[in-house]
Amino acid sequence: MNELVTLRGVGPNEILQTAIDKKVSAIMSFLSRGKWHVAKVRLTALGVDRFSIESIYSTDKPHPINIQVNQPVGISFKYDYGKFVFDTTVLDLEPLSDSIQQGCGGTIVLAVPDHVEMVQRRSYFRVNVHQSLKVSVVLWHRTQKSAFDEPDTTSAVHHYFQGRLVDISAGGAQVEVDAQTSSCDGQPSSAQEPDFRNGQFVGLRFTPLPYETPLVFNAQIRRILPAADHRTVYLGLQIVGLESSYEGRQVLARIVGVVERYYQMNQQNHKQVQLAANAV
């Protein structure tokens, strides 16, 4: 379970048509002016080499999606036993005259992808980091233009935050963050609560297991919960953008593998505890 699955015998057009027929909502992720954005969309029509989507809004006031023709985007949606992910390109933008009444900002025409990959649904259940591990995390505000840029540690004004990975899934993670800023040279600066907010996009880096290559990706803050002692805060993060490129899907495949290994470690520990209890 350490890689994404390409479905055999099922083409992209068939998968997309099923999403249209079942009225499955999807998430489109894209970069605009060096920042990640996500938009909830629905698939509406399918041609031979293109398909159409419309944005979905939770309010009566639609917000325009800042996207351009020929721009790469990522699409993901959950259906049945897994989550389907792929990258594609914007072919055309078609505004709708009645978009306000329909609660959408217009039609976006995308190229049918060469293939669609799937992540099994079990990978999206959160798995706690095994108690024997202390997985340190570095977080920073997303200001780089590249999707996988790390913070510029040579910058005198850059601050990043130290934390600890609490749990993870293929879709998100929870990180416990010290309520004190660290400067670019690793020395603590003036004590303050991290200036994070809900909806903000951040970059993060951590090494899942000793001696492994670090994982680097972007996420959106969905929840902030201060600890009782106010020394740390817990950030609930949603991973974004990985489906929008081959490089990103390779990172997603590694995360899927990490989830499986953490799960197996926890299961093994549970069995050992049970055996010890039965031996008493």
Rosetta blueprint (number, residue, H / E / L):
1 M L
2 N L
3 E L
4 L L
5 V E
6 T E
7 L L
8 R L
9 G L
10 V L
11 G L
12 P H
13 N H
14 E H
15 I H
16 L H
17 Q H
18 T H
19 A H
20 I H
21 D H
22 K L
23 K L
24 V L
25 S E
26 A E
27 I E
28 M E
29 S E
30 F E
31 L E
32 S E
33 R L
34 G L
35 K E
36 W E
37 H E
38 V E
39 A E
40 K E
41 V E
42 R E
43 L E
44 T E
45 A E
46 L E
47 G L
48 V L
49 D L
50 R E
51 F E
52 S E
53 I E
54 E E
55 S E
56 I L
57 Y L
58 S L
59 T L
60 D L
61 K L
62 P L
63 H L
64 P L
65 I L
66 N L
67 I L
68 Q L
69 V L
70 N L
71 Q L
72 P E
73 V E
74 G E
75 I E
76 S E
77 F E
78 K E
79 Y E
80 D L
81 Y L
82 G E
83 K E
84 F E
85 V E
86 F E
87 D E
88 T E
89 T E
90 V E
91 L E
92 D E
93 L E
94 E E
95 P L
96 L L
97 S L
98 D L
99 S H
100 I H
101 Q H
102 Q H
103 G L
104 C L
105 G L
106 G L
107 T E
108 I E
109 V E
110 L E
111 A E
112 V L
113 P L
114 D L
115 H L
116 V L
117 E E
118 M E
119 V E
120 Q E
121 R H
122 R H
123 S H
124 Y H
125 F L
126 R L
127 V E
128 N E
129 V L
130 H L
131 Q L
132 S L
133 L L
134 K L
135 V L
136 S E
137 V E
138 V E
139 L E
140 W E
141 H E
142 R L
143 T L
144 Q L
145 K L
146 S L
147 A L
148 F L
149 D L
150 E L
151 P L
152 D L
153 T L
154 T L
155 S L
156 A L
157 V L
158 H L
159 H E
160 Y E
161 F E
162 Q E
163 G E
164 R E
165 L E
166 V E
167 D E
168 I E
169 S L
170 A L
171 G L
172 G E
173 A E
174 Q E
175 V E
176 E E
177 V E
178 D E
179 A L
180 Q L
181 T L
182 S E
183 S E
184 C L
185 D L
186 G L
187 Q L
188 P E
189 S L
190 S L
191 A L
192 Q L
193 E L
194 P L
195 D L
196 F L
197 R L
198 N L
199 G L
200 Q L
201 F E
202 V E
203 G E
204 L E
205 R E
206 F E
207 T L
208 P L
209 L L
210 P L
211 Y L
212 E L
213 T L
214 P L
215 L E
216 V E
217 F E
218 N E
219 A E
220 Q E
221 I E
222 R E
223 R E
224 I E
225 L E
226 P E
227 A L
228 A L
229 D L
230 H L
231 R L
232 T E
233 V E
234 Y E
235 L E
236 G E
237 L E
238 Q E
239 I E
240 V E
241 G L
242 L H
243 E H
244 S H
245 S L
246 Y H
247 E H
248 G H
249 R H
250 Q H
251 V H
252 L H
253 A H
254 R H
255 I H
256 V H
257 G H
258 V H
259 V H
260 E H
261 R H
262 Y H
263 Y H
264 Q H
265 M H
266 N H
267 Q H
268 Q H
269 N H
270 H H
271 K H
272 Q H
273 V H
274 Q H
275 L H
276 A H
277 A H
278 N H
279 A H
280 V L
